[in-house]
Amino acid sequence: IYYGDKPTFFARIEEILQDHKPHWFHVKLLVLQIPVVEVVWILREEYINGASFTMGGHSLRMKPVTGPDESARHDPVNGEGLKHDRNKSGKVIPLFGEK
């Protein structure tokens, strides 16, 4: 979520429901912060898709989060691409130890 032109926080869309007004939607967001907060914004489809809108006189914008491009991954030491064998399974390491 952008506040003005600056990225401010991450949120995950949990649910989108039609509002009683045509072309408006209730968008339930899980704000990824500590503590996690759930909010519901009433937005038009174009706002959900990234168009700027105002709330309380402040400009906001939603932008999807994308992962790094596979071609951009490289070894910073050698400058070579990282090798990954998709047929080889990795080792699962428990976070909190085994019980």
Backbone torsions as a table, in degrees:
resi	resn	phi	psi	omega
1	ILE	NA	128.3	179.2
2	TYR	-101.1	135.2	174.0
3	TYR	-109.4	110.7	-169.3
4	GLY	68.6	-128.6	178.1
5	ASP	-102.9	7.6	-175.1
6	LYS	-109.6	133.7	173.9
7	PRO	-64.8	131.9	-173.2
8	THR	-114.4	-44.6	179.1
9	PHE	-157.5	162.5	175.5
10	PHE	-98.3	146.0	175.5
11	ALA	-147.8	149.1	176.5
12	ARG	-109.2	133.1	176.4
13	ILE	-75.6	119.4	-178.8
14	GLU	-91.8	-35.9	-174.2
15	GLU	-161.6	145.5	174.0
16	ILE	-129.2	120.4	-179.8
17	LEU	-123.3	145.8	178.1
18	GLN	-65.7	136.1	174.1
19	ASP	-85.3	166.8	177.9
20	HIS	-69.6	-23.5	175.9
21	LYS	-84.6	136.9	179.7
22	PRO	-59.9	140.8	175.3
23	HIS	71.4	13.0	176.5
24	TRP	-118.5	149.0	-175.9
25	PHE	-136.4	147.2	170.6
26	HIS	-88.8	116.7	-177.8
27	VAL	-110.8	112.1	178.5
28	LYS	-87.8	120.8	-178.5
29	LEU	-113.2	137.4	171.3
30	LEU	-100.6	105.9	-178.1
31	VAL	-77.4	120.2	-174.3
32	LEU	-87.4	86.5	178.5
33	GLN	-144.6	179.7	175.8
34	ILE	-115.4	118.7	-6.2
35	PRO	-74.8	156.8	177.9
36	VAL	-65.5	138.6	-178.1
37	VAL	-126.5	140.7	176.0
38	GLU	-109.6	130.0	179.1
39	VAL	-130.7	158.8	174.3
40	VAL	-124.5	122.9	175.6
41	TRP	-110.3	143.7	175.0
42	ILE	-100.7	112.4	-171.7
43	LEU	-132.1	156.5	171.0
44	ARG	-84.2	161.1	-177.7
45	GLU	-58.0	-40.2	-178.6
46	GLU	-64.4	-30.3	176.6
47	TYR	-70.6	-39.1	177.3
48	ILE	-63.2	-33.1	-178.0
49	ASN	-87.7	7.3	171.6
50	GLY	115.0	-3.6	177.4
51	ALA	-71.7	146.5	178.8
52	SER	-70.0	147.4	175.7
53	PHE	-145.7	167.3	178.4
54	THR	-114.4	147.1	176.0
55	MET	-140.9	118.9	-177.6
56	GLY	62.4	29.2	179.8
57	GLY	82.5	2.5	-178.8
58	HIS	-109.7	138.1	-179.9
59	SER	-77.4	129.7	178.5
60	LEU	-129.3	158.3	177.6
61	ARG	-154.9	140.5	176.5
62	MET	-103.0	138.2	178.5
63	LYS	-138.4	133.3	179.7
64	PRO	-66.1	146.4	176.0
65	VAL	-89.0	129.2	177.3
66	THR	-118.7	147.7	177.8
67	GLY	-77.2	171.7	179.1
68	PRO	-66.0	145.8	177.6
69	ASP	-69.5	133.7	-179.9
70	GLU	-56.1	-37.3	-178.7
71	SER	-70.1	-19.7	-179.8
72	ALA	-83.5	-14.3	-180.0
73	ARG	-74.3	128.2	179.5
74	HIS	-151.6	165.1	177.7
75	ASP	-83.7	114.9	-176.7
76	PRO	-66.1	-22.5	-179.1
77	VAL	-78.0	-51.2	-176.5
78	ASN	-93.1	-16.7	-174.9
79	GLY	74.6	11.0	-179.5
80	GLU	-96.5	159.6	175.6
81	GLY	-68.7	147.3	177.2
82	LEU	-73.7	139.3	178.6
83	LYS	-94.8	136.1	-179.5
84	HIS	-140.3	118.7	178.6
85	ASP	-90.5	106.7	-177.4
86	ARG	-69.1	-17.7	179.7
87	ASN	-84.5	-14.4	-178.8
88	LYS	-95.4	127.9	-179.7
89	SER	-85.9	146.1	-179.5
90	GLY	-85.1	171.6	179.9
91	LYS	-92.9	133.0	177.6
92	VAL	-88.7	125.9	-179.6
93	ILE	-113.2	120.3	179.8
94	PRO	-67.8	140.1	-179.6
95	LEU	-74.6	-36.9	-171.8
96	PHE	-114.0	20.1	179.7
97	GLY	79.1	162.0	-178.7
98	GLU	-86.7	149.1	179.6
99	LYS	-110.0	NA	NA
